[in-house]
Amino acid sequence: MSFAIIKCLLRFQHAPLFNQLRSMNTAISYFRESMAAKHYATSILLLIGIVMVTSCSEEKKNHVFRSSDEALTEYRSYLSELKSKKGASIKELTTSIKQWREIDDFVFSFVSKDTIRKAHVYPTSEYKVIHDSIRSEFIRLTSASKRTYKDIVSLKISVSAFADDKKVQEAATAAHSFFSSLDTMSLYKGGKDKMIRGYKEFLDKTQINGIHSKTQFLSYLQVEDILFRSFLCNLSEMNNVSVTYITRSTENICSQVMHSAGSEVLSTEDAVIFMSLRSNRRLLQNAITCTEDIRTNKIRQDEQRTAYFWMILQPFISIDDFGMAILSSEQRKQFEKLAADVPSVISKLSQSLNMNAEVTDNLPNLFLKIYISKL
């Protein structure tokens, strides 16, 4: 299997880990999915559909301010409270971050609308300084205790900006039945090589013919899912199989879908919901397959072990606020079980790869800090 070298772990650097990884031929397969394509799709489509899919803050506590000074005073007060804390359980951390996001929305909304010019007074700049300081305090509190993969799942689900968005939940629920039905579809018949050829032929045909309706879009997702799951069944045997063509073709098709969003071909809502659910499904299926392959000792080569290491971690890194909010109840259970299984599997892999145990044990803390650093 051809592996693409990992250049970074999102935008948050952790020197000991990255120095160690640079000394290894750190790699990952296409099954983690193109991060550039995934985040480009999510961000662009969410921007297009932001008015439609966001309920804003209708159900939140209403913070009433009479001036920017008053809003910033409350924001500073919240920062002072955080600075006084020496630590926080994951439950306390979750509650505090939810409160912060609520207060932040109101403060920013008020400050950004303040058009009264005063000499040497810059409300927006001061807001940013306080915001960054609060974020730093949350990173400090996160570092104060050892966190787990279960903590990552729990916190990200709870503090998602879309967690209480009824429109998003209703749209996702309607689409969940489609993806659930895919589990009943039989896998591709034939050996590994025949399946690869079939996968490529399917992608070629889709690129040539295009996707011109929601029916065709759902048909594409259905067949692609069958082929993807069939591939996962053979994942441990794919060490010498190049999947570059499949990767690029899939990205091209996803790009076509993104460009058609909001047109008569496909509504923005359908594009956002179905593509995000697709990503969630693939990331979780891939990670679960990897943990099972490691448990059953199917992986023998270090290059594969390294790729598996990162594929297992991808759901914790890559599923964003929107993705966390639209997880089905079954997927939440799968994610929670994966979180419980990951420590032993990562420990086994890190030992085989001679990774620093202290560094890998602290990955949950690192991933939470990555998440908070982007809030």
Residue pairs with C-beta under 8 A, 6 or more apart in sequence:
1 29
1 238
1 239
1 240
1 241
1 242
1 243
1 304
1 307
2 241
2 242
2 243
2 244
3 27
3 28
3 29
3 303
3 306
3 307
4 27
4 28
4 29
4 30
5 25
5 26
5 27
6 21
6 26
6 27
6 28
6 310
8 18
9 17
9 18
9 317
9 366
9 370
10 317
10 370
11 370
11 373
11 374
12 366
12 369
12 370
12 373
14 359
14 366
16 356
16 359
17 356
17 359
17 360
17 363
17 366
20 355
20 356
20 359
24 306
24 353
25 303
25 306
26 306
26 310
27 303
27 306
27 307
27 310
28 306
28 307
28 310
28 311
29 238
29 243
29 307
29 311
30 243
30 244
30 246
30 247
31 231
31 232
31 235
31 282
31 286
31 311
32 283
32 286
32 310
32 311
32 314
32 318
33 279
33 282
33 283
33 314
33 318
34 247
34 250
34 251
35 318
37 251
37 254
37 255
38 279
38 318
39 320
40 258
41 254
41 257
41 258
41 275
42 272
42 275
42 276
42 279
42 320
42 322
42 323
44 258
45 258
45 261
45 268
45 271
45 272
45 275
46 53
46 272
46 322
48 261
48 262
48 268
49 261
49 262
49 268
49 269
49 272
52 167
52 268
52 269
53 162
53 165
53 167
53 168
53 171
53 269
53 272
54 162
54 165
54 167
54 168
55 164
55 165
55 166
55 167
55 168
57 102
57 105
57 106
59 164
60 102
60 105
60 106
61 102
62 106
63 71
63 74
63 102
63 103
63 106
63 107
65 71
65 74
65 106
65 107
65 110
67 114
68 110
68 111
68 114
68 123
69 123
71 106
71 107
71 110
71 111
72 107
72 111
72 123
72 126
72 127
72 130
74 103
74 107
75 103
75 104
75 107
75 127
75 130
75 131
75 134
76 130
78 99
78 100
78 103
78 134
79 130
79 133
79 134
79 137
82 96
82 134
82 137
82 138
82 141
83 137
85 137
85 141
86 144
87 141
87 144
87 145
88 96
88 141
88 144
88 145
89 145
90 145
90 147
90 151
90 154
90 155
93 138
93 141
93 142
93 155
94 154
94 155
94 158
94 159
96 138
96 141
97 138
97 155
97 159
97 372
97 375
98 158
98 159
100 134
100 138
100 375
101 159
101 161
101 375
104 131
104 134
107 127
108 127
108 131
111 123
111 124
111 127
112 124
114 123
114 124
135 372
135 373
135 375
138 372
138 375
139 369
139 372
139 373
142 365
142 368
142 369
142 372
143 365
143 369
146 361
146 362
146 364
146 365
147 364
147 365
147 368
148 339
148 343
148 364
149 316
149 338
149 339
149 340
149 342
149 343
149 364
150 336
150 339
150 340
151 364
151 368
152 316
152 339
152 364
152 367
152 368
152 371
153 316
153 332
153 335
153 336
153 339
155 368
155 371
156 319
156 321
156 324
156 371
157 163
157 324
157 325
157 327
157 332
160 321
160 322
160 324
160 325
161 321
161 325
162 168
162 321
162 322
162 324
162 325
162 326
163 324
163 325
165 325
168 322
168 325
168 326
169 325
169 326
171 269
171 273
172 273
172 277
172 325
172 326
172 328
175 270
175 273
175 274
175 277
176 277
176 328
178 218
178 221
178 274
179 225
179 277
179 278
179 281
179 328
180 328
180 330
182 221
182 222
182 225
182 226
185 222
185 225
185 226
186 226
187 226
187 229
187 230
187 233
188 194
188 195
188 198
188 226
188 227
188 230
190 198
192 234
192 237
192 238
192 241
195 227
195 230
195 231
195 234
196 231
196 241
196 246
198 227
199 227
199 231
199 246
200 245
200 246
200 249
202 223
202 224
202 227
203 245
203 246
203 249
203 250
203 253
204 249
206 220
206 253
207 249
207 252
207 253
207 256
210 256
211 217
211 220
211 253
211 256
211 257
211 260
211 265
211 266
212 265
213 265
213 266
214 265
214 266
214 267
214 270
217 257
217 265
217 266
217 270
217 274
218 274
220 253
221 274
221 278
224 250
225 278
225 281
228 282
228 285
229 285
231 238
232 285
232 286
232 289
233 289
235 289
235 290
235 293
236 293
236 298
236 299
236 304
239 301
239 303
239 304
254 275
257 266
257 271
257 275
258 271
258 275
260 266
260 271
261 267
261 268
261 270
261 271
261 272
262 268
262 271
272 322
273 326
276 322
276 323
276 326
277 326
279 318
279 319
279 323
280 319
280 323
280 326
280 327
280 331
281 331
283 314
283 315
283 318
283 319
284 315
284 331
284 334
284 335
284 338
286 311
286 314
287 311
287 312
287 313
287 314
287 315
287 338
288 334
288 338
290 308
290 311
290 312
290 345
291 312
291 338
291 341
291 342
291 345
293 299
293 308
294 305
294 308
294 312
294 345
294 348
294 349
295 345
299 305
299 308
302 352
302 353
305 349
305 352
305 353
306 353
308 349
309 346
309 349
309 350
309 353
312 342
312 345
312 346
312 349
313 342
313 346
313 363
313 367
315 335
315 338
316 339
316 342
316 364
316 367
317 367
317 370
319 327
327 335
346 360
346 363
347 357
347 360
347 361
349 355
350 356
350 357
350 360
351 357
